[in-house]
Amino acid sequence: MPLSIAPPTWAPTMNGWYRRTARDLPWRRPEFHEQYGAWGTLVSEFMLQQTPVARVIPHLEAWLERWPTPAAMSRATPAEVVHQWANLGYPRRALWLHRAGTEVVERHDGVVPREVDALLALSGIGDYTARAVAVFGYGDRHPVVDTNTRRVIARAIDGRSQPGSPSRRDLAQMSQLLPEDETESAVFNAAMMELGATVCTARSPRCEACPIAAECAWLAAGRPDTGDARRRQAKYEGSDRQARGGVLRALRNAEGHRMPTADVLAEWPDPAQRDRAIDSLIVDGLVEAVDGTLRLPA
């Protein structure tokens, strides 16, 4: 689908800004890629989904120190990976990452594949993660679109205060913005995400610091509020998500990662919610019920 206007030539400005101001994050360092390769990129992208950067960094370093290759992680048990995931949130990602690593060993001789289609065939990997690994792990030219990128495009090109629901149009728009050079294309992908994460933020955009402010349709229109159709996440406090997290925390801290079912969150104020959380964790494969006990998966 075409852009609403002719594609702007942002790459030189954006890439120069990124090289001057980008945050120093582990997965952006040359030594990180020399040591862990595309596997390090894959692990970091799994962890960064809906999780703040500051929370990810210590977990990523611990994970890769323990399992520096897909083969190393494929030898771990599901219980070990769920325990190592700790409080990162959305713990199903730990099981998906474990399965993806095992699939890399079984299908690709332990080397994370480079092709987007092969990456998409791995457990837990969607459009964003597949292209992120191909671009940031291998340096190939593909559009990489996350929430931050979508917000920059929505404002600067479409003149909207917030992006709409994700769609294939996002990849089409980003494709038209990419420079032809592979190296510059990878930098531009990172620059767009960095701009959305640090300057063109959802609630308090710092337009005075934006390198493409002069070309922003939303700023030129006076920063109108065009509405926000994004789905709101339910409050965490008192939610089923909190109960699920409590069950997993209890099992992670228990001896042998196992305890009597009746003792897990025994003081939880809503017994029905506690039981619902346990049942959902069993369905997700994150918890196993054995002879009146609960345990992390074997």
QUIKA-V580501 format. One record per pair of residues at least 6 apart in sequence whose C-alpha atoms are under 8 Angstrom apart, sorted by sequence separation. I is the first residue (numbers start at 1). J is the second residue. If there is no record, write none. Layout:
i,j
I,J
I,J
This chain:
i,j
26,32
27,33
67,73
85,91
104,110
105,111
113,119
119,125
120,126
134,140
135,141
154,160
155,161
179,185
196,202
199,205
200,206
207,213
213,219
214,220
218,224
236,242
251,257
268,274
281,287
282,288
288,294
289,295
33,40
104,111
112,119
120,127
134,141
135,142
154,161
155,162
178,185
199,206
200,207
251,258
282,289
287,294
288,295
32,40
33,41
48,56
104,112
134,142
154,162
155,163
199,207
251,259
287,295
288,296
47,56
82,91
85,94
101,110
104,113
135,144
154,163
179,188
265,274
278,287
287,296
288,297
120,130
151,161
153,163
178,188
199,209
200,210
286,296
287,297
119,130
131,142
151,162
178,189
199,210
286,297
44,56
82,94
131,143
132,144
151,163
207,219
285,297
27,40
47,60
81,94
82,95
117,130
131,144
150,163
251,264
27,41
81,95
116,130
250,264
116,131
195,210
250,265
44,60
128,144
27,44
43,60
78,95
81,98
128,145
247,264
104,122
116,134
128,146
247,265
103,122
114,133
115,134
246,265
78,98
103,123
114,134
150,170
153,173
63,84
100,122
99,122
100,123
40,64
74,98
99,123
100,124
114,138
73,98
74,99
145,170
59,85
97,123
145,171
74,101
96,123
97,124
144,171
36,64
40,68
73,101
74,102
96,124
143,171
261,289
39,68
59,88
73,102
145,174
39,69
71,101
144,174
243,273
244,274
247,277
26,57
39,70
70,101
71,102
74,105
93,124
143,174
243,274
247,278
261,292
262,293
36,68
56,88
70,102
143,175
260,292
261,293
36,69
55,88
142,175
240,273
244,277
260,293
261,294
70,104
71,105
240,274
243,277
244,278
259,293
260,294
70,105
143,178
258,293
259,294
240,276
241,277
258,294
259,295
51,88
240,277
244,281
258,295
51,89
257,295
258,296
71,110
141,180
248,287
257,296
70,110
141,181
152,192
162,202
47,88
69,110
70,111
141,182
70,112
140,182
139,182
140,183
142,185
149,192
152,195
251,294
139,183
141,185
142,186
145,189
148,192
149,193
152,196
251,295
252,296
141,186
144,189
148,193
151,196
251,296
47,93
140,186
143,189
148,194
149,195
46,93
139,186
146,193
148,195
149,196
145,193
148,196
152,200
248,296
148,197
151,200
136,186
151,201
46,97
135,186
151,202
148,200
148,201
43,97
156,213
159,216
161,218
159,217
160,218
156,215
157,216
158,217
159,218
156,216
157,217
158,218
159,219
155,216
156,217
157,218
155,217
156,218
159,221
161,223
155,218
156,219
161,224
155,219
160,224
161,225
162,226
164,228
165,229
160,225
161,226
162,227
163,228
164,229
165,230
160,226
161,227
162,228
163,229
164,230
161,228
163,230
39,111
39,112
38,112
46,129
45,129
42,129
45,132
45,133
41,132
42,133
41,133
38,133
41,136
42,137
41,137
40,137
38,136
39,137
38,137
37,137
38,138
33,137
5,157
4,157
3,157
4,158
89,245
87,245
87,249
86,249
11,177
86,252
10,177
11,178
1,169
9,177
11,179
7,176
8,177
15,184
18,187
22,191
83,252
2,172
3,173
7,177
1,172
2,173
1,173
15,187
18,190
22,194
3,176
11,184
15,188
18,191
14,188
17,191
15,191
18,194
11,188
14,191
14,192
79,257
95,286
92,284
17,211
92,286
91,286
14,211
13,211
14,212
13,212
10,212
82,286
82,296
79,296
78,296
79,297
78,297
79,298
77,297
78,298
77,298
